[in-house]
Amino acid sequence: TLQKEIQGHKPRIDDIFERSQSTVAADSPSAKAIQQRLSDLRELWKLLSEETEKRHNRLVESHKAQQYYFDAAEAEAWMSEQELYMMSEEKAKDEPSAVMMLKKHQILELAVEDYAETVHQLSKTSRALVADGHPE
């Protein structure tokens, strides 16, 4: 929103530059002072634009990191839940219950294999954040 507000003021700044050029060109007695103030205004406007862009980039990087932390926490919770299923000491009492347990185990294996891509993507994101020198 700050960037939008600054962009909203750009037409006003441009108007000031245009009107002041006609005053400077008319050899007004205060032309030198106006020229100096215009120069100062240009420098300050440029600085404001640069700082706004830097702030925007920092916010984008922070958002990436927060999204990574959220996804990593979600993956960790999912893996912990799956670990509980795998730690079960339940044993089959007969053939139908053994078949049922085997099917559950196969479903769990498929789920873990499918989730491996998510974990791999988290790993790539983590490496990218470190490579980019992210402060978090």
N, C-alpha and C positions, 0 to 999 in steps of 0.2 A: 504493500500500500504506500510506503514511503516513496518508492520509485515512481508509482503512478502520480503521486502528488507533485513530485519534482517535474515529471514530464508535463503535468498540467500547467506548470509555471513557465515552461520553455517558450510558449508563444509570447508571453509578457516580456521575457528577457530579450527575445528577438526583436520585439517592437521597440524596446528601449534602445537597443543597438542601432536600429534603423533611424529612429528619430534623432538620436544624438549625433549620428553621422552628418545629418543635414545641418545641425547646429555648428559642428566643428568645421564643416565646409564653408559655412557662411562667414567665416573669420570673426566669430563672436569674441568679445574681450575675454570671456572665460573659457575659450576653446582649449587651452593647455590643461586647465584643471579638469575639464570634462573628459579630455583624452586620457588623462591619468586615472580618473575614476572608472572610465570604461575598461581600461586595461586591468585595473584591480578587479572589477566585476567579472571580466572574462576569466581571469585566473581563479577566482573564488568559485565560479560556476563550474569550471573544469575540475577543480579539486573536489567539489561536492559530487559531481557525476562519478569521478573515479572512486571516491570513498563509498558511494552508494553501491557501485558495482562490486567492490571488494566485499562489502557487507552481504550482498546478495550471494556471492560465491561461498562465503563462510556459512551462511544459512543453508545453502544446498548441501554442502559437505556435512554439516551437522545433521541434517535430515537423513542423509545416507547412513551415517553412523547409527542414529537412533533406530532406523529401520532394520539395520543389521542386528543390533542388540535385541530388538523385539523378535525378529525371526529366529535368532539363536536361542533365545529363552523358550520360544515355542517348540523348537526342535528338541531342546534338552528335556522339556516336560514330556513330549511325546515319547522320547527314548526311555525315560524313566518309567513311564507307564508300560511300555513294551517289556522292559526288564522285569517288572513285577509279574507279568504273565509267564515269562520264561523261567522264573524262579519257583514256580509252582511245583510242589512235591507230589502232586496228584498222580496216582497210578491207575491204569485201567484194570477193571475187575473181570472183564470178559471181552470177547472179540468185538462186539458192536461198540463198546465204549472205547476200545483201543483204536478202532477205525475212526470214531468221532474225534478222538484226541489227535490222531494223525492228521486229519483234515484241518483241525484248528491250527496245528503246528505249521502245516503247509501254507495256510492263509496268512499266518504271522510272518513266515519267511518271505512271502510275496510282498507283504506290506513293508517289511524292512528293506527289501530290494528296491521297491518303488521309492521309498523315502531316501535312499542313498543319493539320488539325484539332487534332492533338496539340500542334503548335507554337503554334497560336492559344490553346489552353487554357493552355499554359505562360505565354504572354504575359499572359493574364487573371490568372493566379495571381500573377505577378510584380507587376503593377499593384496587385492587392489587398493584397499584403504591404507594398508601399511606401505605399499609401494608409492602411493601418492603423498606419503608423509603426513597422513591424517593425525592430528594431535591426540585423538582418543584411541 
